[in-house]
Amino acid sequence: MRTKNLLSVLWLICLTILLCLCTDAQAAEFELTPMLGYRATSLEVSTGIACIEVAGAPCPDRAEADDDLTLGLIFDVRLSGAWFFEILLNRRETPLGVDPILCPECNTVDLALEDLETTTLHIGVQRRWQAAKVQPFVALGLGMSRWTTRSLSFFEVDIDDEQPSASLAGGLAIPFTDLLALRLEARAYWFDLPDDAFLFDQDTTETELAAGLAFRW
């Protein structure tokens, strides 16, 4: 139960910090950016089954997460000058599959593989270089990520696990007006994954390209 409450606790911490920052609302500057991205991953998930007979051939005991789209929100509050406090929340739902090289017959039958859902919540800072037409930035975030699956008949046990994670981003903000800008970024994620979470790789990295419209006020 303790791990399942970590995201809720982190949300409370974020809200508390925001309340402190917003006490001087006239000096604050806010930015909300809905993001759409594409994330590449090498994540492997154990099926929890040593061996399954599929079409007369042994099926590998692991499945791979595919590269897929991500949806997210980024909320920034100016701390001072070029520094921003940043909250990142995103979600990805990617299908699981078996490497056809390891098991060619596995793709000819229905393995009832469901999607792996990844939810990430990070708090961090952003350093932005102010310019007239293009504003480069870098951002660092720390927080938690959660992986869940829904009733996989191919799996003996569903996945529901939370672990620490971090992200590092770099990109450009291109202002259209004082209230609207285009945000382009490349972001790398790092996850610390234990073996007992049905995930083989203990240290997993993922890369993402994303874009969004930033609403400023």
BAMI-166426 format. One record per residue (C-alpha): residue in one letter; x, y negated, z; residue number from 0. Coordinates in pm, 1 decimal, always signed. Each point is the difference from the previous one (the first is absolute). Last residue first. Layout:
BEGIN
NODE r       px       py       pz   k
NODE A        X        Y        Z NUM
...
# end
This chain:
BEGIN
NODE r       px       py       pz   k
NODE W    -31.3  -3426.2  -1852.0 216
NODE R   +151.7   +244.3   -245.3 215
NODE F   -152.2   +282.5   -205.2 214
NODE A   +268.8   +228.6   -141.9 213
NODE L    -93.0   +198.2   -310.6 212
NODE G   +164.8   +342.5    -19.3 211
NODE A   +275.0   +211.2   -149.8 210
NODE A   +173.3   +321.6    +96.2 209
NODE L   +296.5   +222.9    -83.4 208
NODE E    +64.6   +274.3   +253.9 207
NODE T   +285.0   +222.3   +112.2 206
NODE E    -15.4   +290.2   +243.6 205
NODE T   +254.3   +132.0   +247.7 204
NODE T    -20.1   +314.3   +213.0 203
NODE D   +212.0    +91.2   +299.6 202
NODE Q   -117.0   +327.1   +160.1 201
NODE D    -91.2   +159.2   -331.6 200
NODE F   -208.9   +315.9    +37.8 199
NODE L   -334.1   -141.3   +109.0 198
NODE F   -244.9   +228.2   +180.5 197
NODE A    +27.4   -237.5   +300.5 196
NODE D   +221.6   +245.0   +192.3 195
NODE D   +303.6    -88.5   -210.3 194
NODE P     +2.9   -358.7   +125.5 193
NODE L    -40.2   -295.9   -239.1 192
NODE D   +179.8   -331.9    +39.1 191
NODE F   -134.8   -204.5   -289.6 190
NODE W   +180.9   -266.0   -205.9 189
NODE Y   -180.6   -221.7   -247.9 188
NODE A   +154.4   -204.7   -283.3 187
NODE R   -181.5   -299.8   -143.7 186
NODE A    +12.7   -180.6   -335.4 185
NODE E   -201.9   -318.3    -13.2 184
NODE L   -208.4   -234.9   -213.0 183
NODE R   -229.4   -257.1   +165.3 182
NODE L   -205.9   -236.1   -219.3 181
NODE A   -102.5   -322.6   +170.6 180
NODE L   -316.3   -190.8    +97.1 179
NODE L    -73.9   -287.1   +239.0 178
NODE D   +264.7   -258.7    -89.9 177
NODE T    -50.1    +95.2   -364.8 176
NODE F   +136.9   +266.6   -233.7 175
NODE P   +286.4    +90.4   +232.0 174
NODE I   +232.8   +285.1   -106.0 173
NODE A   +114.3   +205.6   +299.5 172
NODE L   +291.8   +226.4    -80.7 171
NODE G   +132.2   +326.2   +137.2 170
NODE G   +192.1   +196.5   +256.2 169
NODE A   -123.5   +258.3   +244.4 168
NODE L   +130.7   +216.7   +282.7 167
NODE S   -226.5   +244.7   +180.6 166
NODE A     +4.1   +197.1   +323.8 165
NODE S   -175.6   +305.0   +142.1 164
NODE P    -77.4   +162.7   +332.5 163
NODE Q   -219.4   +313.2     -9.3 162
NODE E   -368.3    +90.3    +11.7 161
NODE D   -139.3   +344.2    -88.0 160
NODE D   -326.9   +154.6   -109.7 159
NODE I    +63.2   +288.5   -241.2 158
NODE D   -262.2   +274.1    -24.2 157
NODE V    +98.9   +350.8   +105.2 156
NODE E     +2.8   +326.2   -197.1 155
NODE F    +33.2   -186.7   -328.3 154
NODE F   -139.4   +106.4   -337.9 153
NODE S   -354.7    -46.4   +130.8 152
NODE L    +96.0   -358.4    +70.6 151
NODE S   -256.4   -160.5   +224.8 150
NODE R    +92.0   -369.0    -40.7 149
NODE T   +360.6   -112.2    +14.8 148
NODE T   +162.5   -266.7   +214.7 147
NODE W   +333.0   -183.8    +17.8 146
NODE R    +46.0   -301.4   +227.5 145
NODE S   +271.5   -264.0    -16.3 144
NODE M   +122.8   -218.2   +286.0 143
NODE G   +183.6   -328.4    +40.8 142
NODE L   +296.9   -203.2   -117.1 141
NODE G    +15.9   -256.4   -281.2 140
NODE L   +274.8   -196.6   -176.8 139
NODE A    -63.9   -260.7   -267.7 138
NODE V   +207.3   -173.3   -268.8 137
NODE F   -114.2   -298.2   -202.6 136
NODE P    +48.6   -185.7   -327.7 135
NODE Q   -226.4   -304.9    -64.0 134
NODE V    -44.3    -89.3   -366.9 133
NODE K   -131.4   -327.5   -147.6 132
NODE A    +94.1   -282.1   +238.4 131
NODE A   +220.9   +188.0   +242.1 130
NODE Q    -21.0   +115.1   +360.6 129
NODE W   +219.9   +292.7    +95.8 128
NODE R   -204.6   +244.0   +204.3 127
NODE R   +111.6   +213.5   +292.4 126
NODE Q   -269.4   +243.6   +113.1 125
NODE V    -41.6   +156.4   +341.2 124
NODE G   -150.5   +318.8   +136.7 123
NODE I   -307.8   +196.0    +94.8 122
NODE H    -77.7   +324.1   -177.0 121
NODE L   -311.1   +216.1    -40.9 120
NODE T    +11.9   +294.3   -241.2 119
NODE T   -279.4   +239.8    -98.3 118
NODE T    +82.0   +310.5   -204.9 117
NODE E   -276.9   +230.1   -124.8 116
NODE L    +94.7   +338.0   -146.5 115
NODE D   -260.3   +114.7   -250.2 114
NODE E   -157.8   +345.4    -14.1 113
NODE L   +142.1   +318.3   -147.2 112
NODE A   -271.8   +254.5    -77.6 111
NODE L   +251.8   +234.5   -167.8 110
NODE D   -207.7    +21.2   -316.7 109
NODE V   +184.2   +216.8   -249.3 108
NODE T   +222.7    -58.0   -302.6 107
NODE N   +230.2   -247.6   +175.7 106
NODE C   +130.7   +264.8   +240.0 105
NODE E   +105.0   +232.4   -283.1 104
NODE P   +310.1   -205.7    -79.2 103
NODE C   +130.6    +31.6   +359.3 102
NODE L   +342.3   -144.6    +70.3 101
NODE I    +19.0   -194.4   -325.8 100
NODE P   -367.2    -99.6    +32.1  99
NODE D    +77.8   -183.9   +329.1  98
NODE V   -313.6    +35.9   +211.7  97
NODE G   -243.1   -287.6    +45.5  96
NODE L   -133.6   -246.4   +253.9  95
NODE P   -211.7   -294.8   -109.5  94
NODE T    +72.3   -352.3   +124.3  93
NODE E   -206.9   -235.1   +211.8  92
NODE R   +196.7   -309.7    +93.6  91
NODE R    -77.8   -260.2   +262.4  90
NODE N   +148.2   -334.6    +93.4  89
NODE L    +29.8   -237.7   +293.5  88
NODE L   +280.3   -255.9    +24.9  87
NODE I    +18.2   -271.1   +266.6  86
NODE E   +253.7   -280.2    -46.0  85
NODE F   +142.2   -281.3   +214.8  84
NODE F   +153.5   -255.4   -233.5  83
NODE W   +333.9   -181.7     -9.1  82
NODE A    +87.4   -271.3   -256.4  81
NODE G    -66.1   -299.4   +226.1  80
NODE S   -161.0   +121.5   +319.1  79
NODE L   -223.8   +289.3    +95.1  78
NODE R   -218.6     +4.9   -308.8  77
NODE V   -272.0   +263.7    +28.8  76
NODE D    -19.5   +279.4   -256.9  75
NODE F   -268.6   +264.7    -54.6  74
NODE I    +66.1   +282.2   -246.6  73
NODE L   -283.2   +226.6   -112.5  72
NODE G    +17.0   +336.1   -173.4  71
NODE L    -93.9   +240.1   -275.7  70
NODE T   +246.5   +261.3   -126.2  69
NODE L     +9.1   +183.9   -331.3  68
NODE D   +162.4   +340.6    -47.7  67
NODE D   +314.1   +210.4    -22.1  66
NODE D    -91.4   +359.9    +80.0  65
NODE A    +37.1   +176.6   +334.9  64
NODE E   +163.1   +342.2    -28.6  63
NODE A   -122.7   +330.7   +137.7  62
NODE R   +183.2   +262.6   +203.4  61
NODE D    -11.7   +373.6    +62.9  60
NODE P    +70.5    +87.7   -362.2  59
NODE C   -256.5   +226.2   -174.0  58
NODE P    +78.5   +366.0    -54.7  57
NODE A   -124.6   +126.1   -336.1  56
NODE G   -302.6   +219.6    -82.0  55
NODE A   -221.5   -293.7    -96.6  54
NODE V    +71.0   -158.0   +337.1  53
NODE E   +124.0   +213.8   +288.8  52
NODE I    +74.3   -225.8   +293.4  51
NODE C   +323.5     +0.4   +199.6  50
NODE A   +119.8   -130.4   +335.3  49
NODE I   -309.8   -210.4    +65.4  48
NODE G    +16.4   -331.7   +185.9  47
NODE T    -41.5   -174.3   -334.0  46
NODE S   +303.5   -211.8    +73.4  45
NODE V     -0.1   -351.8   -137.7  44
NODE E   +268.8   -154.6   -219.2  43
NODE L    +51.7   -373.9    -41.4  42
NODE S   +213.7   -110.9   -295.1  41
NODE T   -191.4   -324.1    -52.5  40
NODE A    -52.7   -274.7   -256.2  39
NODE R   -249.1   -272.0    +88.7  38
NODE Y   -206.7   -212.1   -238.7  37
NODE G   -146.1   -322.2   +132.1  36
NODE L   -307.8   -216.2    +42.0  35
NODE M    +12.4   -270.8   +266.8  34
NODE P   -259.4   -227.6   +162.7  33
NODE T   +196.4   -302.2   +128.8  32
NODE L   -100.8   -223.8   +291.6  31
NODE E   +217.2   -304.6    +78.2  30
NODE F    -16.5   -230.3   +300.0  29
NODE E   +175.0   -323.1    +95.1  28
NODE A    +10.9   -119.4   +358.5  27
NODE A    +68.3   -352.9   +124.5  26
NODE Q   -366.7    -94.8    +35.8  25
NODE A    -81.7   +336.5   +159.8  24
NODE D   +224.3    -51.1   +301.4  23
NODE T   -133.4   +292.6   +204.8  22
NODE C    +19.8   +210.2   -314.3  21
NODE L   +334.4   +158.0    +75.5  20
NODE C   -109.8   +128.1   +337.9  19
NODE L   -321.4   +139.9   -143.2  18
NODE L   +196.9   +164.2   -278.0  17
NODE I   +235.0   +166.7   +247.1  16
NODE T   -295.3   +143.3   +191.0  15
NODE L   -165.2   +121.0   -319.4  14
NODE C   +314.4   +182.1   -105.9  13
NODE I    +43.9   +162.4   +341.2  12
NODE L   -361.1   +114.0     -5.3  11
NODE W    +49.1   +153.0   -344.2  10
NODE L   +307.1   +184.0   +125.3   9
NODE V   -203.2   +149.1   +283.1   8
NODE S   -263.4   +118.9   -246.3   7
NODE L   +268.8   +152.1   -221.0   6
NODE L   +150.4   +183.1   +295.2   5
NODE N   -330.2   +146.7   +121.2   4
NODE K    +26.6   +325.2   -194.6   3
NODE T   +350.7    +51.5   +137.1   2
NODE R   -121.3     -0.6   +360.3   1
NODE M   -291.4   +234.7    -66.9   0
# end
